[in-house]
Amino acid sequence: MDVAELHALLDELRQLGGDHSTCEVKKAQGGLPHTLWESISALANAQGGWIVLGVDEKSDFRIVGVNEPSAMEAQLGAICSELEPPVRTEIVTVRIDGVAVVTSYIPAVPREQRPCHKRNLGPYAGSRIRVADGDRKFTDYEVSVLLSNRNEPRHDTSPVAGALPDDLNENLVSGFLRRIRDVKGEIFRRVDDERALMMLNVLTRHEGRVVPTLAGLLVFADYPQTFEPQLDVTFVSYPAVEAGILGPAGERFSENRSIDGPIPLMVSECIRVLKRNMKRRSIVTGIYRVDEWEYPEEVLREALVNALVHRDYSEHSRGMQVQVEMYPDRLVITNPGGLYGPVEISSLGTSTISSSRNKALLKILEDTPYGDGHMVCENRGSGVARMRIALATAWMEQPRFVDDIASFTAEFPNHTLLDEDSLSWLQALDGNPLTRSQMAALVMMRSGAVMSNSSYRSVTGIQDSRTASRELKELVDRNILVQLGTRGGATYRLKSLTADSPVVAELDLVSEMSASEESEAIDDLPISETQRMVLEAIGEADVSRAEIEQLTGLAQHQVISALQALRARGRVAMLGKPRSKLARWRGLR
């Protein structure tokens, strides 16, 4: 970090009023804080970040410097070496106004090597995770999840000691074996049913007896919850946008129930319950209007199957259920256990790379009929891609994924991107046809989004980066988009927008200015009516985006657009992680 980068970082922290999730500032004039290892462990177990020593957070991030910076560099390096795995960091001393500030960038530890912990304390006592501007101790369950990710888990093939082969539904098992013998070749035709089911991890031997595996029980038992009562799905429909807010008749929820049975039955029953709580709406498709469910059924099925087959089935998590929560503005599906293996959230739906902690369960469901002629899952890493395509086809916003180690959440916003106003705007751009994916991306960009090739694919459901590049280039050639940067670093934004899209419109007016002139020009522009309403809603308090929507009556995309514009001009700051339910907004002046 150089002097300019340090000043920029401190200016950002002053605006926020504190540290954030990728930076820890310490005064350190009396030497290294004895708890500094906690911040290093926390940053390494998250997305990485900066350690800055010699800055007083309590005095508006005033630079005070440190004594004996060379000795402090050595001590900081020693602390990094005491962690497991050791943290490899570059430590740099920056001199400003005659004083020394020690900086160090802590890189994120690869997922398969976490948790990064203090060696002499061990992983359970010596691991920390970064949350907002603080470090917290991992729960025992979170450490167990991370440690299990280092090896190939086999929880789905564990024996269910209290169960018998007779607890499996004979008709379901017979249908499964018929398909296996039809599609898997001669090997399964030469063995009897019991041997075939053991080879397929439906049955296993335990203490001299043949018993069902957990995977076999979850797929073929009439009622798996006899043996594992909590391995089911809970469904709650809330009348308001946040849990705990009462409905118009004082009700806490519209529907609340547990959904039991084998996995195929839980999926189909949960979809039926969801439909009972959903509305139909009109979708514009070409010159026609079609009545469709609020959420496409294919999206619901894929999301539920993913939650049930990729969840953690270790002993620590068998008291946890898959949770489905329906709000007026979104659908939230959460399962125990975060992502497993090399898969990252950024690649979900844009890559066919697949990794699962429940390989045997997936393999069984690959040949288990769902009831509509299809199998329960394909086991090809294409489930999220299919969800993205179905949502794009229905003109709906793409899902938001959150990996919290102990859980994985998929959130589906409940609104369409293409209303009559957006359709009219698209038709007026240059009069030439647009692909469906181009239309979806342009509507997002109209709200202020700046896209890369990767984010374009995430929004549209396109998997091939070459197709995405071709469609983006076509929009640049048609003078609809402006390309910034080249090759892998290229981003795209709308060349011009209407007055009700403030973020990009303001940037267009200052695109030829220097950075400082641009900041001043944006600050001098009058705020839009939508931005004014959002500022008034924030007032002197810290509020969430959902609270702003309630106070203003604005749609979600309008609030997001206004917040982006106000943040760009330094009028508001976000407190907490982006897209977190706990994130709040604060007015800065």
Secondary structure, DSSP 8 states (H G I E B T S, - for coil): --HHHHHHHHHHHHHHTS-BTTEEEE--TTS--TTHHHHHHHHHTTT-EEEEESEEGGGTSEE---S-HHHHHHHHHHHHHTEES----EEEEEEETTEEEEEEEE----GGG---EETTTHHHHSBEEEETTEEEE--HHHHHHHHHTTS---GGGSB-TT--GGGB-HHHHHHHHHHHHHHS-GGGTSS-HHHHHHHTTSEEEETTEEEEBHHHHHHHBS-GGGT-TT-SEEEEE-SSSSTT---TTS-S-SEEEEE-SSHHHHHHHHHHHHHHT--EEEEEETTEEEEEESS-HHHHHHHHHHHHHHS--SGGGTT--EEEEEETTEEEEEEES---TT--GGGBTTB-----S-HHHHHHHTTSB-SSSSBS---SS-HHHHHHHHHHHTTB---EEEE-SSEEEEEEE--BS--HHHHHHHHTSSSS---HHHHHHHHHHHTT--B-HHHHHHHH----HHHHHHHHHHHHHTTSEEEES-GGG-EEEES---TT-HHHHHHHHTTTS-HHHHHHHHHHS---HHHHHHHHHHTTS-B-HHHHHHHH---HHHHHHHHHHHHHTTSEEEESSTT-TT-EEEE--
